[in-house]
Amino acid sequence: MSSHDKTPFRHVPIVTVLVAGVHFAVVAQENQNAPALPDAPVRTWTSVNGNVVEGAFVREEEGKIFLKRPNGAIIATTRAKLSPKDLLWIDARLNPEKAAKTESFAKAAQLEINKMEGYKKVRRLILHTYTKLTNNERDDKMLAFLLRDALSMYGWQFIAADCYLTTSGKKGKIKEMQFMPQAPIPLREAVQMTRDKFTLALPDPAIVKEVSQDGDTYWEVQGVPPYVSRILLLVDPDTQNIKRFDFTFPPPGKS
């Protein structure tokens, strides 16, 4: 066997195909029988659009995820096209010592929602509407009304907001928002509130990852829509429930 034949990947042409509704690139290999990692299981991978494909994880390289199909073909996709659950699986496999604690919550049935006391106290709003506001300087604007009526109309103990500044130094697009419930909320209920009370299209199930920041513990919601940069649920150290919902939004022109 020549040295050329021993090279499993070389001059790798890539052809884009549709596998079970998911866009992948088929990697033309000189050795189609190259194995996946020894203990990599064949599992179901899900795209952000909900389509699925079967395969075993091979490697991650330059932002691409390589999978081995049951028929031996190697396919590639990008991190951006995989579900949050799949990305957490990959990260835990590649860095097991740094694997973050995660929780998964399916959409709650109405019977379960009816028992959520904190959920029932809060009025639904459409968060996306507030992210479109570009002038928040005056007190007779939509954001000012929300902050003023946080408890009386919306059921939150308080709502706070910070804005990006315009070129003239005025309050422009919303940068951050914080919502504090009247009492700490159990995590499962808080995730359902994040989905419903802010009218957010989250994956089902919704995945949250435990993170630390400035000495506090949060649960970070995965798979947030593009008009939201980050959602952090602040953990109350005494009850281990959620005492604040923190939202960060991209700067003007980035969402």
FIMIKOL-83510 format. One record per residue (C-alpha): x, y, z. Coordinates in steps of 0.1 Angstrom, whole numbers, plus 5000, padded with zeros to 4 digits. Layout:
BEGIN
XYZ/...
# end
This chain:
BEGIN
500050005000/501450344990/501750635014/498950794994/496550505002/497250535039/495950895041/492350875053/491551245044/493251415015/492151664988/488751655005/485951754980/482651844996/479251804980/476251954998/473251715001/469951705019/469851415045/466451375061/465751745056/469151855071/471852015049/475051825052/478251805032/479351455021/483051425025/484651224996/487251005014/489950795000/489250545028/485450535033/485950275060/487750515084/486250445118/484650705141/486050745176/486150395191/483350445216/481350705196/477750575196/475350605166/472850865178/470151085164/471251435155/468751715153/468952035132/467752375146/464752315122/463851985139/465051755112/466951445122/469751225109/471550915123/475250905127/478350865150/480451165160/483851155144/485451495151/485051875152/487352075130/487252445120/483652485131/482452175112/481051865128/481951535111/479551235115/479750885102/476450745088/475450385094/476350315057/479950435064/479650775046/481251065064/479051385064/479751725077/477652015090/478252325111/477652395148/475152665138/472852405122/472752165152/470452175181/471652305215/471251955229/473651815203/476152095209/476152025246/476751655239/479751735216/481251975242/480851725270/482551455249/485451665238/485951825272/484451595298/486251755327/484652095317/481251955310/478552185324/475552065343/472452085321/468752035324/466151965298/462452075300/459651985276/456752215271/454452185301/450952055297/448052285307/447352075338/450952135350/450852505341/447652545362/449652445393/452452705387/451752985412/454453225401/453553165364/449953275371/450953605387/452753735356/451153885325/452353785291/454254035269/455854005235/459554065241/460354095204/458254415203/460554585229/463654485210/462454685180/462255015200/464855265190/463955575211/463555505248/464555845261/461155985271/458955885300/455855865277/457255575257/456455205257/459455095277/458855355304/455255235308/456454875312/458954975339/456455195357/453654935357/455954635364/453954515395/450554675390/449954555354/452554285347/452954105381/456754145384/458354285416/460354515394/461654545358/464854725350/466354815316/469554955301/469755095266/472455145240/473155515234/472455685201/475055905184/473356205201/473756045236/470055955239/468655615251/468255405220/467755025214/467354815246/470654655257/469554465288/466454385307/465954225342/462654085355/462354005392/459353785402/457553845435/459153525449/461753285436/460453045410/461352675406/463652625376/461152415356/458452685361/460952955352/461852795319/458152765310/457753135320/460653225297/458953055268/455453175275/455553505293/458053655269/456553495238/459853325228/460153045203/462452815222/463352455212/461252175227/462652055250/464252365262/467852315274/469452525302/473152515312/474552605346/477052885345/478953105370/479353475365/480653735390/480253485419/476653405411/475153095397/472853115367/471052885343/471652995307/468852925283/470052755250/468752805215/467453165220/466053355190/468453575170/467053905185/468253795219/471953755227/471553575260/469053465287/470353405322/468153285351/469753395384/469753135411/468753235446/471353075469/468953015497/466152835478/468052735447/465052875427/465153145401/465053505415/465653705384/465353675346/468153855328/468053925290/470854075269/470154195233/472554255204/473554615195/471754805167/472154655133/473254315147/469854145150/
# end
